[in-house]
Structure formats: structure tokens, C-alpha cells
């Protein structure tokens, strides 16, 4: 699982938007959230760069932390 720092995440709407966007691209992806740390964990067949690009497209620029 790759962890992304997403500074703009903070509510259920953000969580739902990210889950939907990743789920539409790769249905078996697993997304976990830590709103306190502004991080999401993603386990997916997508590359880390692909996930980061998808997050950016949805308005959630991110950096890989792990």
C-alpha cells in the first residue's frame, strides 16, 4: 500500500470523491483514510504516479509519503 499526503482532505465529501474516482478506474482498489494526518493509503494495480495524477485531476494534489 502506498501512502499519499493529501493536504486538502478533511471531510466525508473528500473521502467519497477520492474513493469514487479510484474505484471507477480500478474497481478492486483499497483506499484507507487518516484525516488527522491528511493521508490516504491506496492499494491498487495503478502505478503510484497514476494514483497521484488521478488525485490531482480530482482537485487533491498529493505527494507520496511511503
C-alpha positions in Angstrom: 0.0 0.0 0.0 1.3 3.4 -0.9 0.5 6.4 1.4 -0.2 9.8 -0.2 -0.2 13.1 1.8 -3.3 15.0 0.6 -3.4 18.4 2.4 -6.9 19.3 1.2 -8.7 16.1 2.5 -10.8 16.6 5.6 -14.4 15.6 5.2 -16.7 12.8 4.1 -17.2 14.5 0.7 -13.4 14.4 0.1 -13.3 10.8 1.1 -16.2 9.9 -1.2 -14.8 11.8 -4.2 -11.4 10.0 -3.9 -13.0 6.6 -3.4 -15.3 7.1 -6.4 -12.5 8.3 -8.7 -10.1 5.5 -7.8 -12.9 2.9 -7.9 -14.1 3.9 -11.3 -10.5 3.5 -12.6 -9.7 0.2 -10.8 -12.6 -1.4 -9.0 -10.5 -3.6 -6.7 -8.6 -0.7 -5.2 -8.5 -0.4 -1.5 -8.5 3.2 0.0 -8.0 4.0 3.6 -8.1 7.4 5.2 -6.3 9.2 8.1 -7.9 12.7 8.1 -5.8 13.8 11.1 -2.6 13.2 9.1 -4.1 14.3 5.8 -3.1 10.9 4.3 -4.7 8.2 2.2 -3.4 4.7 1.7 -4.1 3.1 -1.7 -3.6 -0.5 -2.7 -4.2 -0.7 -6.4 -2.9 -2.1 -9.7 -2.4 1.6 -10.8 1.1 3.0 -10.6 1.8 5.4 -7.8 2.2 8.1 -10.4 -1.2 7.1 -11.9 -2.9 7.4 -8.5 -1.2 10.8 -7.9 -2.3 12.1 -11.3 -5.9 10.9 -10.6 -5.9 12.7 -7.2 -4.6 15.8 -8.9 -7.3 15.6 -11.6 -10.0 15.4 -8.8 -8.5 18.5 -7.1 -6.5 16.8 -4.4 -2.8 17.3 -5.2 -0.7 14.9 -3.2 2.8 13.6 -2.5 3.9 10.1 -1.8 4.9 9.6 1.8 5.6 5.9 1.9 
